[in-house]
Amino acid sequence: MTDLRWYLSGAVVSLALGIGCSSSDGSGPEPRADSGPNPDVSMSDAAEGAPPDSNEPETVADVRDEAVCGGACIVSLCVEGACVECTLDAHCGAGKPRCDVTSHTCVECVGGPTDNCPAGQYCSAEHHCLQGCKNNAACSSGVCNAIRECEPCENDGECSQARVCGTGICRPACTTAQDCGDAGLDCCNGHCVNTAIDVGHCGSCTIACNGSQFCGTNGCAGVSISNICANGKTTKLLDGLAADDASNDVIQNGLASICSPPPMTESSMQNLPGLINLTTGQPVAGSGNLLTVTGGYVVQKLVKYLDSVGATPIYLVAAANEWDYRGRAPREGGVEGDGSADPVIASIRYDQVTPSHDLFLVELVRDPTSGTLALIVFGQEAQSTAAGAWFFANEMLPNRANYGKGWYVYEWTGADDAGPASSDTFNLVASGP
């Protein structure tokens, strides 16, 4: 192999030519005896970018005229005896800025980790940027499927070419409900949607729920405990801690036995895809599927995410000597702040938390992006989380008409350490919309 150098935009560019490349008279350049750097080139010459040998060409044109493959490479490069268009991205230009090193041709894009297509597009096998997800990180759900669509989808930009997102599923655009195929779907503004659960088209194409509502079995309903049975489906999101998961069982069993008609019940671990983004914790289940969560931000990804985006009306903070339940002060421009101005709604000192005494929170939260509804119940300890779950299932659910707010903080004192029971004391500390 012979190293030839030329000047391009003031920089020295090196090209390794294969032994099959020859000069225009058919004779190749004489090979060097060594395989290392040219001993005739001084360090100072190399640093200044000077040509190492006055006999070597000094322009791109010279290299292409002299270093030819059988006299054919007049306007391209020669690599291992073959004429090629590029070996590096630097050899390509606008419109086709990337070099496909397999074919040595300049292309619009190259897929993989260095995919250069803009957000919302991916590089196809033919090296064209097409609409769709390029990887899992490009999806709100964290799942990009084999046909480059997010599962479930959040908007049209998460679907592939010529397809649109309706109630979490990418489908072809529609003009009538018949185009949607599946029974129960309507065509709303070119999208096939399920108006029974879609917050943007709840009950009909023309009705959209506001930010303080979810799409329930009877249309848009306020985010309050009193409306919690207006969900056709509920899924317990488990964190894998036995005590927390047992408390979640209590909540879901209560929903199944007290709500009429009873919701469809399911269960899923929080480390499985489908309900939340496994990296960010963002919920993607969508409206119509109530997620039940037992455990706070330390163990539940969903709670941590909802806290971080300001969706939870009440959140927990570990202060210097106590646990603080904070509300949310108005944000300037709607931007989530550092929480320093948020009022303390309730607090309990660390030394006051015992297996039979604590505070717990019950709150119903709607994710502002996906419309997913989540029931969150937790205390500082497993016992108080269990007490919160028991109180929800045995007091709040049967008497839900009396609980018209979205969140409640209770002080709990157990009659003993055997677990929550009707003999325990539950004192309301604070509640709110």
Secondary structure, 3 states (H helix, E strand, C coil): CEEEEEEECCEEEEEEECCCCECCCCCCCCCCCCCCCCCCCCHHHHHHCCCCCCCCCCCHHHHHHHCECCCCCCCCEEECCEEECCCCHHHCECCECEEECCCCEEECCCCHHHCCCCCCEEECCCCCEEECCCCHHHCCCCCECCCCCECCCCCHHHCCCCEEEECCEEEECCCCHHHHCCCCCEEECCEEECCCCCCCCCCCCCCCCCCCEEEECCEEEECCHHHCCCCCEEEEEECCCHHHHHHHHHHHHHHHHHCCCCCEEEEEECCCCCCECCCCCCECCCCCEEEEEECCCCCCHHHHHHHHCCCCCCEEEECCCEEEEECCCCCHHHCCCCCCCCCEEEEEEHHHCECCEEEEEEEEEECCCCCCEEEEEEECCHHHHHHHHHHHHHHHCCCHHHCCCCEEEEEEECCCCCCCCCCCEEEEEEEEC
